[in-house]
Amino acid sequence: MSTATDTKPETDTLEFASENGGNAAGLTIYQDVSDEYPAKKKSNVLWKIDIRIIPILMVLYILSYIDRANIGNAKIEGMVEDLGLSSTQYNTVLSIFFVTYILCEIPSNYILERWFEKRPSLWIGIITVLWGVSQHGVVHNYGGIMAARLLMGVFEAGLFPGAIAFLTKWYTKFELATRLAIFYVGSALAGAFSGLLAFAIAKMDGVAGLEGWRWIFIIEGIATVAVGVLTPWALADTPNSRPKWLNTEEQDYLIRRMIVQNGGEQADKAGKHLSGSLLLAVVTDWQYYPLVLVNWANVIPSYGLKFTLPQIIKNMGFTNSNAQLLSIPPYVAGAISAVVFNVISDKFRRRSVIVIVPQMLLVVSYSILTPLAPKISANIAPCFFAIILANIGCYPVNPISSSWLSNNTAGSAKRSLAIAYYISLSNVGGIIASYIFIDSEKPGYPTGFGLSLTFSVTGIIAALLLNFMYTRINKKRDLISPEEIAEKYTDEELAVLGNRSPLFRYTK
């Protein structure tokens, strides 16, 4: 994760560093600290953070994704028949999760920033325990499974946006995508583990008089609760908490470099102020809406495949057990892809160009699946290849686009709300994905594969639009001299402008 090996000083990129030399108020005192910190020391401290934070978040996200997506594994083990669900009811059960998931993301991050700013690990642990006890394994009818899904959505809503907001307190803008990718790899590994675990746990069919699909929910729920209980003790909080596993010099460096990136003490303090007007500022910021379209190129194909992949593989002619096992390789490919693309994105400090490449792979994938899937049992090799390619294309998109949003939103409070708002809108795609793979259309799924192809193309167009707009805004701000800025704005005004400041430069 951290690869620097030389001892030359390294300068952290500043959100508020103007290319024409202007600086935000209060910046210079901290610039010296960052410049004088040797790259070798920086590498060491980043490694310490990485091993203390990323594995725990990754495990939490693996559990989160398993718990929401294992319903696809339970389906082919007989859940639908045992609960007497129609095809439409099953799709509604999938989609209803996203109702509370979407509605609760902003409130969850608000609670995190308002009451758990100093102890984010405690809030993350609480919500993990609460979604783990959502009781899917004991339901007996349509109403019961609907209630369980709604409850799980309430508490799972806080993990992903909360984790991103949490990571922005530890990592600078061009360290973030790599760490987000490793964290997000949990969703790909969850797909692999879900199939593997379901294969093993389903063998418990009949134990204690319970069906195998019930044991899938029960065993995986118990694991989630156990990890949630341990989280407040295992997960570090923020640099300002000055954890004991960092020495004083490292603590000072981590605190001060974030102040530098946020534009100095004044801007950093202003950016932490949480208010009702801040939500309005988020909702009216134009850039988040094209970013949502970029992320739908991941969300819709990803959820569509995650809910349906065991069934798609079963349509090729494989048994239930083999379908569970063959769902593993596509997710492993997706995990590797997510890390590779995001490391490249951080290294070259570009988001738009890097996010377009995996989206193009999605276009190729669904261009193969759409015509061949109606006769999938006769086209096993090209269709399975296309499914692997789809996962390679899906998984890099979310961490790159989430990092892109974080890079281009100034102020920690606005950033936290913006992340939650963006993810809530992105997950509207999850509702769409719940309905596009229709049982009566199998094995061809023309609606599912066709719409996945459409949204992949839309994501490319949205990324190109963002790149154009950011370039245009940056060029306009480059033409404003430091003297003009000083004449027009006070330090206090610059501090509260955030990414609307003439000193701010958007990441392209």
Helices and strands as residue ranges (DSSP letters): H 28-35, H 39-75, H 79-83, H 87-115, H 120-132, G 136-138, H 142-156, H 159-167, H 173-201, G 202-204, G 207-209, H 212-234, G 239-241, H 248-261, H 265-271, H 276-283, H 288-315, H 320-326, H 328-348, H 352-372, G 373-378, H 380-394, H 397-407, H 412-426, H 428-436, G 439-441, H 446-478, H 482-488, H 491-497, G 498-500
